[in-house]
C-alpha cells in the first residue's frame, strides 16, 4: 500500500515540475516530454552516447591554442575556427555534426575557407585534391569515403575508428579531434610550402603511423 502511495506521490511531483517548466518556457507539457524523450533516444542510440562525442571533441580542441571552439550539444554540432597566418589572414571553419546515418558513419565534417583572395582559394583547392588522393591511397582502403567539394569547401562523412566499439563516445570524439588537428596542420604546412605535395605526403604518413588518422 505504501509503495502505491509513493508512486502516486512521485507521479504528482513529476507532473507538477513538468507543468512548471512548460509554463516557464511557454510551451505545452507534451512538448517538454517529447524533447526529453528525443534527448534520451539520442543518448541511447545503439548504445552510443552521441553527446559524449561532442563533449570529447570540445575538450580536446580547447586544449589547442590555435582553435576557437563553440559547441552546440542540443543540435549535436560543434564549430571550430582556425586562423591562417597567410596573406589576407583567411580563416578555416570546421563544422562537425553528429548523426546516425548507418552502421559505418557517425556524422559529417565540413571545412569552409573564409577568403575571397584567389591565390588562397587556389591553394586550398590544391590541398583538398591532394588530401582526397592521400585518403584514397592510405586511409580506410576497404571503404568508399564520401567527399563533397566546392570552391572553398570540403565535406566528408565521419566513420567509426577501426577496432573501436560504437558505444565508446570518448574515443570517437578523440579520433575526430585528431583528424581535424592533422588536417589543419597539413593545410597550413601546404600553404607555407606553397603547394609541396611530396612534403605533405611525408607528413601525412607520419601522422598516419602515429595513429592520428583513423576515421
C-alpha positions, 0 to 999 in steps of 0.5 A: 500500500505504501509503495502505491502511495509513493508512486502516486506521490512521485507521479504528482511531483513529476507532473507538477515540475513538468507543468512548471517548466512548460509554463516557464518556457511557454510551451505545452507539457507534451512538448517538454516530454517529447524533447526529453524523450528525443534527448534520451533516444539520442543518448541511447542510440545503439548504445552510443552516447552521441553527446559524449562525442561532442563533449570529447571533441570540445575538450580536446580542441580547447586544449589547442591554442590555435582553435576557437571552439563553440559547441552546440550539444542540443543540435549535436554540432560543434564549430571550430575556427582556425586562423591562417597566418597567410596573406589576407589572414583567411580563416578555416571553419570546421563544422562537425555534426553528429548523426546516425546515418548507418552502421559505418558513419557517425556524422559529417565534417565540413571545412569552409575557407573564409577568403575571397583572395584567389591565390588562397582559394587556389591553394586550398583547392590544391590541398583538398585534391591532394588530401582526397588522393592521400585518403584514397591511397592510405586511409580506410582502403576497404571503404568508399569515403564520401567527399563533397567539394566546392570552391572553398569547401570540403565535406566528408562523412565521419566513420567509426575508428577501426577496432573501436566499439560504437558505444565508446563516445570518448574515443570517437570524439578523440579520433575526430579531434585528431583528424581535424588537428592533422588536417589543419596542420597539413593545410597550413604546412601546404600553404607555407610550402606553397603547394609541396605535395611530396612534403605533405605526403611525408607528413601525412604518413607520419601522422598516419603511423602515429595513429592520428588518422583513423576515421 
